């Protein structure tokens, strides 16, 4: 648990009000809320000080009027999840591929499925959805229903 | 020389699953490979939000046809953690035995495919024949060859009896002997070596930078194995080694997988000989309290991640799946660069791609009939698509 606590103390000291709600849910699992504008600074800090270069994925969750993005970083089994929020009516986020080049496909994935615009992405193309998929429709958002497509027996009660 | 663009896939005789690679080549040398995925997207993440955890176990199992048990294990261990449930050790041991049996059948399948891609079909026939030993064992215990349905929230669904234990040990002995022979072939047979040595180079720093996982990362000397780093199931109690190789080419990835086979036999023998007595599962509540967790496992292809957010009901709020193949795509693009066209099949196979895992939705709009077409329309669509690309 030492590494997790050390990172917690260090981030609180370095970034003060920009980080909050640091939760060590169990050994090797840390969740941290970060202000959107400071995300890249935190990533740089973690990379340069702790050598964290591995990003497992980016999870996008539709939470009421916000879209929540979780950047899951992994180092020796310790997973640090940085959580940022972006408004659902105009969700956007800066690319992190200049710091973590491995994030390139995960950013495209959240762009396709949740409609989060990734600014300055090196290759902003469709990744998962078909080329002729209509713009502005994002399947993983809560307002998109499965019965829009064939075989949609699953209907909300 | 002028650059030429060659499209491969999504339908192509050399591909077992749909993926599109567009190659810019100069003569025989690949200048720039462009990968397009998504041809096998089935919307599983969305479907999981509409089903209960118990139903999702069987859905998760169908994410992949090869590494099915690891997907359901990752989901149930996530749900168990959310419930703060302590699983009987016998259940965890049986789960681990299945995880390793699955790794064996996946790696043997891979070895066969790799041998086939380099034109060494004798080895392909051998490995796939031996793979039947492990397939029979899986069927003996679970009743199924592919989707074993062994997991449930709280433990496993089927027990292993003494008769089955004996057969497991006997099977492992037979496979161990065969695998030693494959180690000899893979390290000495010139027809094989000439096609894998120095092919598909992925340097250690590049693998680290591009976040490679599993045997692809370990074949480039990165020591990362979730079984060691973040032990789950019974891996903290079972002795085994995490295999790495510094060769950084297809040979390195082959060595890692073949040696992992030998480790898997060791793990299964240990687990069978030290199988704790007692129950195999605990009854779990259906409603799962509101929380979020990350569940990591080491699938045969590498690190597998499930993020589960629960909302206090019996259905999850959000399930995010990240499969190892997607994580290895940037590294594979790097490996293909500067290589020869003839090396594409083996370089690509060396990552052990599982496209079904990676994509998961095909969307057909029956109402407007937009996405269904007849053969002629499909042919014309294909020609038009590539014309626009060019």
Contacts between the chains, C-beta under 8 A, distances in Angstrom:
chain1	res1	chain2	res2	distance
A	25	B	291	7.9
A	25	B	293	7.0
A	26	B	81	7.6
A	28	B	230	5.5
A	29	B	293	7.4
A	29	B	294	6.1
A	31	B	292	7.4
A	53	B	208	5.9
A	53	B	209	6.6
A	53	B	211	7.5
A	54	B	208	7.4
A	54	B	211	5.1
A	54	B	224	7.8
A	55	B	211	5.7
A	56	B	211	7.7
A	56	B	296	7.9
A	56	B	303	6.8
A	56	B	305	5.1
A	56	B	322	6.1
A	56	B	327	7.6
A	57	B	305	6.0
A	57	B	307	7.8
A	57	B	320	7.0
A	57	B	322	3.7
A	57	B	327	7.8
A	59	B	307	4.6
A	59	B	318	7.6
A	59	B	320	4.2
A	60	B	320	7.9
A	61	B	309	6.1
A	61	B	317	7.6
A	61	B	318	4.9
A	61	B	320	7.9
A	62	B	318	7.6
A	70	B	307	6.8
A	72	B	294	6.6
A	72	B	305	6.8
A	72	B	307	7.2
A	74	B	296	7.9
A	74	B	303	7.5
A	76	B	229	5.4
A	77	B	226	6.8
A	77	B	228	7.7
A	77	B	229	2.9
A	77	B	230	3.6
A	77	B	296	7.8
A	78	B	230	7.9
A	79	B	230	7.6
A	79	B	294	5.6
A	79	B	296	6.9
A	81	B	294	6.8
A	100	B	211	7.4
A	101	B	209	5.5
A	101	B	210	5.9
A	101	B	211	7.9
A	101	B	330	7.2
A	102	B	209	7.0
A	102	B	210	5.1
A	102	B	211	2.8
A	102	B	327	7.4
A	102	B	330	6.2
A	103	B	211	7.8
A	104	B	330	6.0
A	105	B	326	6.1
A	105	B	329	6.0
A	105	B	330	6.6
A	106	B	322	7.7
A	113	B	45	7.9
A	126	B	38	7.2
A	127	B	37	6.5
A	127	B	38	6.2
A	128	B	37	6.9
A	128	B	38	4.3
A	128	B	41	5.2
A	128	B	359	6.6
A	128	B	361	7.1
A	129	B	38	6.3
A	129	B	41	7.3
A	129	B	361	7.9
A	130	B	38	6.9
A	130	B	363	7.2
A	130	B	371	7.4
A	131	B	385	7.7
A	132	B	370	7.9
A	133	B	363	7.8
A	139	B	43	6.6
A	139	B	46	5.8
A	139	B	361	7.2
A	139	B	363	8.0
A	140	B	45	6.5
A	140	B	46	6.1
A	144	B	46	7.8
A	146	B	43	7.1
A	146	B	46	6.0
A	146	B	47	6.7
A	146	B	50	6.3
A	148	B	365	7.7
A	149	B	43	7.9
A	149	B	363	4.9
A	149	B	364	6.3
A	149	B	365	6.2
A	149	B	366	7.8
A	150	B	363	8.0
A	150	B	364	4.3
A	150	B	365	7.0
A	150	B	366	4.3
A	151	B	364	7.8
A	154	B	47	7.1
A	154	B	50	4.5
A	154	B	51	7.7
